[in-house]
Amino acid sequence: MSTNGYTARHRAMLQAIADGRGELLCGRVPSLAVDGLWCDFVATGQLFAEGLFRPARQAAFGTQAPAELTTSGLHVLSSFA
């Protein structure tokens, strides 16, 4: 099942970021961990490429930073409601 092309997996990842549970390993395409567990790399790349989340603060390549939703990410997340 999908909403606007996004799956339940995308929704769960966006919700975890909104809840403050997402941590990024910053790079060209960041890796996302939720509650210390790495998320689907392909789904992470899709959400990042579409500008739905970003690091909450500037972080150097290879360092970690909390993840936060962008305005677009909040809009997509609310479309699941």
SEFIZA-3560 file (N, C-alpha, C; in Angstrom, 3 decimals):
REM SEFIZA-3560
<numar><xx>0.854</xx><yy>-1.171</yy><zz>0.000</zz><atom>N</atom></numar>
<numar><xx>0.000</xx><yy>0.000</yy><zz>0.000</zz><atom>CA</atom></numar>
<numar><xx>0.903</xx><yy>1.239</yy><zz>0.000</zz><atom>C</atom></numar>
<numar><xx>0.512</xx><yy>2.265</yy><zz>-0.716</zz><atom>N</atom></numar>
<numar><xx>1.295</xx><yy>3.493</yy><zz>-0.719</zz><atom>CA</atom></numar>
<numar><xx>0.371</xx><yy>4.706</yy><zz>-0.724</zz><atom>C</atom></numar>
<numar><xx>0.910</xx><yy>5.800</yy><zz>-0.263</zz><atom>N</atom></numar>
<numar><xx>0.225</xx><yy>7.080</yy><zz>-0.279</zz><atom>CA</atom></numar>
<numar><xx>1.127</xx><yy>8.050</yy><zz>-1.021</zz><atom>C</atom></numar>
<numar><xx>0.653</xx><yy>8.554</yy><zz>-2.147</zz><atom>N</atom></numar>
<numar><xx>1.433</xx><yy>9.491</yy><zz>-2.960</zz><atom>CA</atom></numar>
<numar><xx>2.790</xx><yy>8.914</yy><zz>-3.336</zz><atom>C</atom></numar>
<numar><xx>2.861</xx><yy>7.614</yy><zz>-3.550</zz><atom>N</atom></numar>
<numar><xx>4.116</xx><yy>6.988</yy><zz>-3.939</zz><atom>CA</atom></numar>
<numar><xx>5.001</xx><yy>6.579</yy><zz>-2.783</zz><atom>C</atom></numar>
<numar><xx>4.599</xx><yy>6.838</yy><zz>-1.562</zz><atom>N</atom></numar>
<numar><xx>5.378</xx><yy>6.466</yy><zz>-0.382</zz><atom>CA</atom></numar>
<numar><xx>4.742</xx><yy>5.259</yy><zz>0.287</zz><atom>C</atom></numar>
<numar><xx>5.578</xx><yy>4.417</yy><zz>0.848</zz><atom>N</atom></numar>
<numar><xx>5.108</xx><yy>3.195</yy><zz>1.494</zz><atom>CA</atom></numar>
<numar><xx>5.025</xx><yy>3.378</yy><zz>3.008</zz><atom>C</atom></numar>
<numar><xx>4.521</xx><yy>2.356</yy><zz>3.664</zz><atom>N</atom></numar>
<numar><xx>4.472</xx><yy>2.368</yy><zz>5.131</zz><atom>CA</atom></numar>
<numar><xx>5.886</xx><yy>2.467</yy><zz>5.712</zz><atom>C</atom></numar>
<numar><xx>6.867</xx><yy>1.913</yy><zz>5.022</zz><atom>N</atom></numar>
<numar><xx>8.257</xx><yy>2.026</yy><zz>5.485</zz><atom>CA</atom></numar>
<numar><xx>8.702</xx><yy>3.488</yy><zz>5.479</zz><atom>C</atom></numar>
<numar><xx>8.398</xx><yy>4.207</yy><zz>4.399</zz><atom>N</atom></numar>
<numar><xx>8.737</xx><yy>5.630</yy><zz>4.333</zz><atom>CA</atom></numar>
<numar><xx>8.046</xx><yy>6.383</yy><zz>5.472</zz><atom>C</atom></numar>
<numar><xx>6.759</xx><yy>6.086</yy><zz>5.681</zz><atom>N</atom></numar>
<numar><xx>6.006</xx><yy>6.758</yy><zz>6.741</zz><atom>CA</atom></numar>
<numar><xx>6.640</xx><yy>6.504</yy><zz>8.100</zz><atom>C</atom></numar>
<numar><xx>7.018</xx><yy>5.265</yy><zz>8.363</zz><atom>N</atom></numar>
<numar><xx>7.621</xx><yy>4.927</yy><zz>9.651</zz><atom>CA</atom></numar>
<numar><xx>8.947</xx><yy>5.659</yy><zz>9.854</zz><atom>C</atom></numar>
<numar><xx>9.727</xx><yy>5.773</yy><zz>8.799</zz><atom>N</atom></numar>
<numar><xx>11.002</xx><yy>6.488</yy><zz>8.906</zz><atom>CA</atom></numar>
<numar><xx>10.767</xx><yy>7.971</yy><zz>9.164</zz><atom>C</atom></numar>
<numar><xx>9.838</xx><yy>8.570</yy><zz>8.429</zz><atom>N</atom></numar>
<numar><xx>9.527</xx><yy>9.983</yy><zz>8.635</zz><atom>CA</atom></numar>
<numar><xx>8.968</xx><yy>10.229</yy><zz>10.034</zz><atom>C</atom></numar>
<numar><xx>8.115</xx><yy>9.334</yy><zz>10.513</zz><atom>N</atom></numar>
<numar><xx>7.544</xx><yy>9.488</yy><zz>11.851</zz><atom>CA</atom></numar>
<numar><xx>8.630</xx><yy>9.387</yy><zz>12.920</zz><atom>C</atom></numar>
<numar><xx>9.565</xx><yy>8.467</yy><zz>12.748</zz><atom>N</atom></numar>
<numar><xx>10.668</xx><yy>8.331</yy><zz>13.705</zz><atom>CA</atom></numar>
<numar><xx>11.515</xx><yy>9.606</yy><zz>13.745</zz><atom>C</atom></numar>
<numar><xx>11.766</xx><yy>10.189</yy><zz>12.582</zz><atom>N</atom></numar>
<numar><xx>12.515</xx><yy>11.448</yy><zz>12.546</zz><atom>CA</atom></numar>
<numar><xx>11.717</xx><yy>12.538</yy><zz>13.246</zz><atom>C</atom></numar>
<numar><xx>10.421</xx><yy>12.622</yy><zz>12.970</zz><atom>N</atom></numar>
<numar><xx>9.570</xx><yy>13.632</yy><zz>13.609</zz><atom>CA</atom></numar>
<numar><xx>9.554</xx><yy>13.452</yy><zz>15.124</zz><atom>C</atom></numar>
<numar><xx>9.646</xx><yy>12.216</yy><zz>15.579</zz><atom>N</atom></numar>
<numar><xx>9.641</xx><yy>11.919</yy><zz>17.016</zz><atom>CA</atom></numar>
<numar><xx>10.998</xx><yy>12.141</yy><zz>17.665</zz><atom>C</atom></numar>
<numar><xx>12.008</xx><yy>12.543</yy><zz>16.874</zz><atom>N</atom></numar>
<numar><xx>13.339</xx><yy>12.806</yy><zz>17.424</zz><atom>CA</atom></numar>
<numar><xx>14.173</xx><yy>11.554</yy><zz>17.632</zz><atom>C</atom></numar>
<numar><xx>13.839</xx><yy>10.471</yy><zz>16.942</zz><atom>N</atom></numar>
<numar><xx>14.539</xx><yy>9.206</yy><zz>17.130</zz><atom>CA</atom></numar>
<numar><xx>15.522</xx><yy>8.894</yy><zz>16.013</zz><atom>C</atom></numar>
<numar><xx>15.668</xx><yy>9.801</yy><zz>15.040</zz><atom>N</atom></numar>
<numar><xx>16.549</xx><yy>9.570</yy><zz>13.889</zz><atom>CA</atom></numar>
<numar><xx>17.909</xx><yy>10.208</yy><zz>14.073</zz><atom>C</atom></numar>
<numar><xx>18.942</xx><yy>9.471</yy><zz>13.712</zz><atom>N</atom></numar>
<numar><xx>20.325</xx><yy>9.946</yy><zz>13.772</zz><atom>CA</atom></numar>
<numar><xx>20.960</xx><yy>9.688</yy><zz>12.416</zz><atom>C</atom></numar>
<numar><xx>21.653</xx><yy>10.680</yy><zz>11.890</zz><atom>N</atom></numar>
<numar><xx>22.287</xx><yy>10.553</yy><zz>10.578</zz><atom>CA</atom></numar>
<numar><xx>23.785</xx><yy>10.368</yy><zz>10.712</zz><atom>C</atom></numar>
<numar><xx>24.319</xx><yy>9.521</yy><zz>9.861</zz><atom>N</atom></numar>
<numar><xx>25.750</xx><yy>9.470</yy><zz>9.623</zz><atom>CA</atom></numar>
<numar><xx>25.918</xx><yy>10.254</yy><zz>8.328</zz><atom>C</atom></numar>
<numar><xx>26.483</xx><yy>11.447</yy><zz>8.435</zz><atom>N</atom></numar>
<numar><xx>26.489</xx><yy>12.389</yy><zz>7.315</zz><atom>CA</atom></numar>
<numar><xx>27.499</xx><yy>11.990</yy><zz>6.251</zz><atom>C</atom></numar>
<numar><xx>27.065</xx><yy>12.112</yy><zz>5.023</zz><atom>N</atom></numar>
<numar><xx>27.878</xx><yy>11.831</yy><zz>3.858</zz><atom>CA</atom></numar>
<numar><xx>27.157</xx><yy>12.377</yy><zz>2.638</zz><atom>C</atom></numar>
<numar><xx>27.643</xx><yy>12.008</yy><zz>1.460</zz><atom>N</atom></numar>
<numar><xx>26.974</xx><yy>12.471</yy><zz>0.234</zz><atom>CA</atom></numar>
<numar><xx>25.503</xx><yy>12.090</yy><zz>0.274</zz><atom>C</atom></numar>
<numar><xx>25.233</xx><yy>10.860</yy><zz>0.615</zz><atom>N</atom></numar>
<numar><xx>23.882</xx><yy>10.405</yy><zz>0.936</zz><atom>CA</atom></numar>
<numar><xx>23.989</xx><yy>9.859</yy><zz>2.357</zz><atom>C</atom></numar>
<numar><xx>23.320</xx><yy>10.486</yy><zz>3.302</zz><atom>N</atom></numar>
<numar><xx>23.495</xx><yy>10.055</yy><zz>4.689</zz><atom>CA</atom></numar>
<numar><xx>22.858</xx><yy>8.694</yy><zz>4.947</zz><atom>C</atom></numar>
<numar><xx>23.348</xx><yy>8.042</yy><zz>5.989</zz><atom>N</atom></numar>
<numar><xx>22.731</xx><yy>6.820</yy><zz>6.495</zz><atom>CA</atom></numar>
<numar><xx>21.885</xx><yy>7.210</yy><zz>7.691</zz><atom>C</atom></numar>
<numar><xx>20.727</xx><yy>6.595</yy><zz>7.816</zz><atom>N</atom></numar>
<numar><xx>19.788</xx><yy>6.922</yy><zz>8.886</zz><atom>CA</atom></numar>
<numar><xx>19.670</xx><yy>5.746</yy><zz>9.845</zz><atom>C</atom></numar>
<numar><xx>19.816</xx><yy>6.044</yy><zz>11.127</zz><atom>N</atom></numar>
<numar><xx>19.576</xx><yy>5.051</yy><zz>12.172</zz><atom>CA</atom></numar>
<numar><xx>18.404</xx><yy>5.538</yy><zz>13.011</zz><atom>C</atom></numar>
<numar><xx>17.540</xx><yy>4.621</yy><zz>13.383</zz><atom>N</atom></numar>
<numar><xx>16.422</xx><yy>4.909</yy><zz>14.279</zz><atom>CA</atom></numar>
<numar><xx>16.574</xx><yy>3.986</yy><zz>15.481</zz><atom>C</atom></numar>
<numar><xx>16.612</xx><yy>4.581</yy><zz>16.652</zz><atom>N</atom></numar>
<numar><xx>16.802</xx><yy>3.814</yy><zz>17.888</zz><atom>CA</atom></numar>
<numar><xx>18.052</xx><yy>2.941</yy><zz>17.803</zz><atom>C</atom></numar>
<numar><xx>19.079</xx><yy>3.442</yy><zz>17.128</zz><atom>N</atom></numar>
<numar><xx>20.348</xx><yy>2.744</yy><zz>17.021</zz><atom>CA</atom></numar>
<numar><xx>20.416</xx><yy>1.672</yy><zz>15.951</zz><atom>C</atom></numar>
<numar><xx>19.350</xx><yy>1.459</yy><zz>15.200</zz><atom>N</atom></numar>
<numar><xx>19.330</xx><yy>0.445</yy><zz>14.144</zz><atom>CA</atom></numar>
<numar><xx>19.296</xx><yy>1.125</yy><zz>12.781</zz><atom>C</atom></numar>
<numar><xx>20.125</xx><yy>0.653</yy><zz>11.848</zz><atom>N</atom></numar>
<numar><xx>20.208</xx><yy>1.260</yy><zz>10.531</zz><atom>CA</atom></numar>
<numar><xx>18.957</xx><yy>0.972</yy><zz>9.721</zz><atom>C</atom></numar>
<numar><xx>18.503</xx><yy>2.001</yy><zz>9.027</zz><atom>N</atom></numar>
<numar><xx>17.302</xx><yy>1.901</yy><zz>8.183</zz><atom>CA</atom></numar>
<numar><xx>17.674</xx><yy>1.472</yy><zz>6.774</zz><atom>C</atom></numar>
<numar><xx>16.667</xx><yy>1.117</yy><zz>6.011</zz><atom>N</atom></numar>
<numar><xx>16.791</xx><yy>0.755</yy><zz>4.604</zz><atom>CA</atom></numar>
<numar><xx>17.540</xx><yy>1.865</yy><zz>3.867</zz><atom>C</atom></numar>
<numar><xx>18.698</xx><yy>1.513</yy><zz>3.281</zz><atom>N</atom></numar>
<numar><xx>19.535</xx><yy>2.509</yy><zz>2.627</zz><atom>CA</atom></numar>
<numar><xx>18.851</xx><yy>3.114</yy><zz>1.409</zz><atom>C</atom></numar>
<numar><xx>18.140</xx><yy>2.296</yy><zz>0.640</zz><atom>N</atom></numar>
<numar><xx>17.463</xx><yy>2.791</yy><zz>-0.568</zz><atom>CA</atom></numar>
<numar><xx>16.365</xx><yy>3.773</yy><zz>-0.180</zz><atom>C</atom></numar>
<numar><xx>15.539</xx><yy>3.415</yy><zz>0.804</zz><atom>N</atom></numar>
<numar><xx>14.463</xx><yy>4.307</yy><zz>1.249</zz><atom>CA</atom></numar>
<numar><xx>15.039</xx><yy>5.596</yy><zz>1.836</zz><atom>C</atom></numar>
<numar><xx>16.126</xx><yy>5.476</yy><zz>2.584</zz><atom>N</atom></numar>
<numar><xx>16.779</xx><yy>6.666</yy><zz>3.138</zz><atom>CA</atom></numar>
<numar><xx>17.232</xx><yy>7.584</yy><zz>2.011</zz><atom>C</atom></numar>
<numar><xx>17.868</xx><yy>7.012</yy><zz>1.006</zz><atom>N</atom></numar>
<numar><xx>18.338</xx><yy>7.802</yy><zz>-0.130</zz><atom>CA</atom></numar>
<numar><xx>17.203</xx><yy>8.479</yy><zz>-0.870</zz><atom>C</atom></numar>
<numar><xx>16.079</xx><yy>7.776</yy><zz>-1.028</zz><atom>N</atom></numar>
<numar><xx>14.920</xx><yy>8.366</yy><zz>-1.702</zz><atom>CA</atom></numar>
<numar><xx>14.388</xx><yy>9.568</yy><zz>-0.920</zz><atom>C</atom></numar>
<numar><xx>14.201</xx><yy>9.385</yy><zz>0.377</zz><atom>N</atom></numar>
<numar><xx>13.652</xx><yy>10.467</yy><zz>1.199</zz><atom>CA</atom></numar>
<numar><xx>14.601</xx><yy>11.664</yy><zz>1.238</zz><atom>C</atom></numar>
<numar><xx>15.901</xx><yy>11.383</yy><zz>1.323</zz><atom>N</atom></numar>
<numar><xx>16.882</xx><yy>12.468</yy><zz>1.360</zz><atom>CA</atom></numar>
<numar><xx>16.923</xx><yy>13.206</yy><zz>0.026</zz><atom>C</atom></numar>
<numar><xx>16.936</xx><yy>12.458</yy><zz>-1.082</zz><atom>N</atom></numar>
<numar><xx>16.997</xx><yy>13.070</yy><zz>-2.414</zz><atom>CA</atom></numar>
<numar><xx>15.781</xx><yy>13.946</yy><zz>-2.680</zz><atom>C</atom></numar>
<numar><xx>14.651</xx><yy>13.589</yy><zz>-2.082</zz><atom>N</atom></numar>
<numar><xx>13.436</xx><yy>14.378</yy><zz>-2.254</zz><atom>CA</atom></numar>
<numar><xx>13.342</xx><yy>15.528</yy><zz>-1.253</zz><atom>C</atom></numar>
<numar><xx>14.363</xx><yy>15.690</yy><zz>-0.436</zz><atom>N</atom></numar>
<numar><xx>14.427</xx><yy>16.828</yy><zz>0.482</zz><atom>CA</atom></numar>
<numar><xx>13.465</xx><yy>16.739</yy><zz>1.652</zz><atom>C</atom></numar>
<numar><xx>13.174</xx><yy>15.524</yy><zz>2.116</zz><atom>N</atom></numar>
<numar><xx>12.193</xx><yy>15.378</yy><zz>3.188</zz><atom>CA</atom></numar>
<numar><xx>12.805</xx><yy>15.417</yy><zz>4.586</zz><atom>C</atom></numar>
<numar><xx>14.108</xx><yy>15.243</yy><zz>4.672</zz><atom>N</atom></numar>
<numar><xx>14.794</xx><yy>15.388</yy><zz>5.956</zz><atom>CA</atom></numar>
<numar><xx>16.198</xx><yy>15.920</yy><zz>5.722</zz><atom>C</atom></numar>
<numar><xx>16.824</xx><yy>16.354</yy><zz>6.817</zz><atom>N</atom></numar>
<numar><xx>18.180</xx><yy>16.912</yy><zz>6.755</zz><atom>CA</atom></numar>
<numar><xx>18.809</xx><yy>16.762</yy><zz>8.139</zz><atom>C</atom></numar>
<numar><xx>20.120</xx><yy>17.002</yy><zz>8.233</zz><atom>N</atom></numar>
<numar><xx>20.730</xx><yy>17.041</yy><zz>9.561</zz><atom>CA</atom></numar>
<numar><xx>20.176</xx><yy>18.246</yy><zz>10.336</zz><atom>C</atom></numar>
<numar><xx>19.952</xx><yy>18.086</yy><zz>11.624</zz><atom>N</atom></numar>
<numar><xx>19.416</xx><yy>19.168</yy><zz>12.448</zz><atom>CA</atom></numar>
<numar><xx>20.455</xx><yy>20.260</yy><zz>12.694</zz><atom>C</atom></numar>
<numar><xx>21.704</xx><yy>19.941</yy><zz>12.471</zz><atom>N</atom></numar>
<numar><xx>22.785</xx><yy>20.921</yy><zz>12.615</zz><atom>CA</atom></numar>
<numar><xx>23.863</xx><yy>20.579</yy><zz>11.593</zz><atom>C</atom></numar>
<numar><xx>24.726</xx><yy>21.534</yy><zz>11.327</zz><atom>N</atom></numar>
<numar><xx>25.813</xx><yy>21.255</yy><zz>10.385</zz><atom>CA</atom></numar>
<numar><xx>26.703</xx><yy>20.176</yy><zz>10.979</zz><atom>C</atom></numar>
<numar><xx>27.101</xx><yy>19.265</yy><zz>10.133</zz><atom>N</atom></numar>
<numar><xx>27.963</xx><yy>18.176</yy><zz>10.582</zz><atom>CA</atom></numar>
<numar><xx>28.954</xx><yy>17.851</yy><zz>9.473</zz><atom>C</atom></numar>
<numar><xx>30.169</xx><yy>17.570</yy><zz>9.862</zz><atom>N</atom></numar>
<numar><xx>31.208</xx><yy>17.221</yy><zz>8.895</zz><atom>CA</atom></numar>
<numar><xx>30.945</xx><yy>15.837</yy><zz>8.316</zz><atom>C</atom></numar>
<numar><xx>31.479</xx><yy>15.611</yy><zz>7.121</zz><atom>N</atom></numar>
<numar><xx>31.385</xx><yy>14.315</yy><zz>6.455</zz><atom>CA</atom></numar>
<numar><xx>31.886</xx><yy>13.231</yy><zz>7.405</zz><atom>C</atom></numar>
<numar><xx>31.095</xx><yy>12.174</yy><zz>7.578</zz><atom>N</atom></numar>
<numar><xx>31.497</xx><yy>11.062</yy><zz>8.426</zz><atom>CA</atom></numar>
<numar><xx>31.148</xx><yy>11.200</yy><zz>9.893</zz><atom>C</atom></numar>
<numar><xx>30.503</xx><yy>12.314</yy><zz>10.264</zz><atom>N</atom></numar>
<numar><xx>30.100</xx><yy>12.487</yy><zz>11.659</zz><atom>CA</atom></numar>
<numar><xx>28.597</xx><yy>12.308</yy><zz>11.780</zz><atom>C</atom></numar>
<numar><xx>28.142</xx><yy>12.179</yy><zz>13.016</zz><atom>N</atom></numar>
<numar><xx>26.719</xx><yy>11.973</yy><zz>13.250</zz><atom>CA</atom></numar>
<numar><xx>26.032</xx><yy>13.264</yy><zz>13.665</zz><atom>C</atom></numar>
<numar><xx>24.753</xx><yy>13.344</yy><zz>13.331</zz><atom>N</atom></numar>
<numar><xx>23.914</xx><yy>14.485</yy><zz>13.710</zz><atom>CA</atom></numar>
<numar><xx>22.472</xx><yy>13.996</yy><zz>13.806</zz><atom>C</atom></numar>
<numar><xx>21.688</xx><yy>14.628</yy><zz>14.662</zz><atom>N</atom></numar>
<numar><xx>20.262</xx><yy>14.285</yy><zz>14.699</zz><atom>CA</atom></numar>
<numar><xx>19.618</xx><yy>14.633</yy><zz>13.363</zz><atom>C</atom></numar>
<numar><xx>18.581</xx><yy>13.891</yy><zz>13.007</zz><atom>N</atom></numar>
<numar><xx>17.829</xx><yy>14.164</yy><zz>11.779</zz><atom>CA</atom></numar>
<numar><xx>16.609</xx><yy>15.000</yy><zz>12.117</zz><atom>C</atom></numar>
<numar><xx>16.200</xx><yy>15.841</yy><zz>11.175</zz><atom>N</atom></numar>
<numar><xx>14.960</xx><yy>16.592</yy><zz>11.331</zz><atom>CA</atom></numar>
<numar><xx>14.240</xx><yy>16.625</yy><zz>9.997</zz><atom>C</atom></numar>
<numar><xx>12.904</xx><yy>16.698</yy><zz>10.071</zz><atom>N</atom></numar>
<numar><xx>12.105</xx><yy>16.797</yy><zz>8.857</zz><atom>CA</atom></numar>
<numar><xx>12.154</xx><yy>18.219</yy><zz>8.315</zz><atom>C</atom></numar>
<numar><xx>12.087</xx><yy>18.328</yy><zz>7.021</zz><atom>N</atom></numar>
<numar><xx>11.922</xx><yy>19.624</yy><zz>6.375</zz><atom>CA</atom></numar>
<numar><xx>10.421</xx><yy>19.923</yy><zz>6.316</zz><atom>C</atom></numar>
<numar><xx>10.082</xx><yy>21.101</yy><zz>5.855</zz><atom>N</atom></numar>
<numar><xx>8.667</xx><yy>21.438</yy><zz>5.665</zz><atom>CA</atom></numar>
<numar><xx>8.017</xx><yy>20.438</yy><zz>4.716</zz><atom>C</atom></numar>
<numar><xx>8.722</xx><yy>20.071</yy><zz>3.657</zz><atom>N</atom></numar>
<numar><xx>8.191</xx><yy>19.082</yy><zz>2.716</zz><atom>CA</atom></numar>
<numar><xx>7.990</xx><yy>17.734</yy><zz>3.397</zz><atom>C</atom></numar>
<numar><xx>8.922</xx><yy>17.350</yy><zz>4.260</zz><atom>N</atom></numar>
<numar><xx>8.794</xx><yy>16.098</yy><zz>4.987</zz><atom>CA</atom></numar>
<numar><xx>7.594</xx><yy>16.093</yy><zz>5.906</zz><atom>C</atom></numar>
<numar><xx>7.351</xx><yy>17.213</yy><zz>6.567</zz><atom>N</atom></numar>
<numar><xx>6.166</xx><yy>17.324</yy><zz>7.431</zz><atom>CA</atom></numar>
<numar><xx>4.891</xx><yy>17.200</yy><zz>6.600</zz><atom>C</atom></numar>
<numar><xx>4.897</xx><yy>17.805</yy><zz>5.431</zz><atom>N</atom></numar>
<numar><xx>3.728</xx><yy>17.739</yy><zz>4.539</zz><atom>CA</atom></numar>
<numar><xx>3.466</xx><yy>16.298</yy><zz>4.095</zz><atom>C</atom></numar>
<numar><xx>4.511</xx><yy>15.592</yy><zz>3.692</zz><atom>N</atom></numar>
<numar><xx>4.346</xx><yy>14.200</yy><zz>3.262</zz><atom>CA</atom></numar>
<numar><xx>3.859</xx><yy>13.351</yy><zz>4.430</zz><atom>C</atom></numar>
<numar><xx>4.440</xx><yy>13.542</yy><zz>5.606</zz><atom>N</atom></numar>
<numar><xx>4.022</xx><yy>12.765</yy><zz>6.767</zz><atom>CA</atom></numar>
<numar><xx>2.545</xx><yy>13.014</yy><zz>7.083</zz><atom>C</atom></numar>
<numar><xx>2.115</xx><yy>14.254</yy><zz>6.982</zz><atom>N</atom></numar>
<numar><xx>0.718</xx><yy>14.556</yy><zz>7.286</zz><atom>CA</atom></numar>
<numar><xx>-0.225</xx><yy>13.969</yy><zz>6.234</zz><atom>C</atom></numar>
<numar><xx>0.283</xx><yy>13.682</yy><zz>5.040</zz><atom>N</atom></numar>
<numar><xx>-0.567</xx><yy>13.104</yy><zz>3.996</zz><atom>CA</atom></numar>
<numar><xx>-0.971</xx><yy>11.658</yy><zz>4.322</zz><atom>C</atom></numar>
<numar><xx>-0.285</xx><yy>11.030</yy><zz>5.247</zz><atom>N</atom></numar>
<numar><xx>-0.613</xx><yy>9.668</yy><zz>5.663</zz><atom>CA</atom></numar>
<numar><xx>-1.786</xx><yy>9.635</yy><zz>6.636</zz><atom>C</atom></numar>
<numar><xx>-2.106</xx><yy>10.762</yy><zz>7.239</zz><atom>N</atom></numar>
<numar><xx>-3.155</xx><yy>10.793</yy><zz>8.260</zz><atom>CA</atom></numar>
<numar><xx>-4.523</xx><yy>10.540</yy><zz>7.681</zz><atom>C</atom></numar>
//
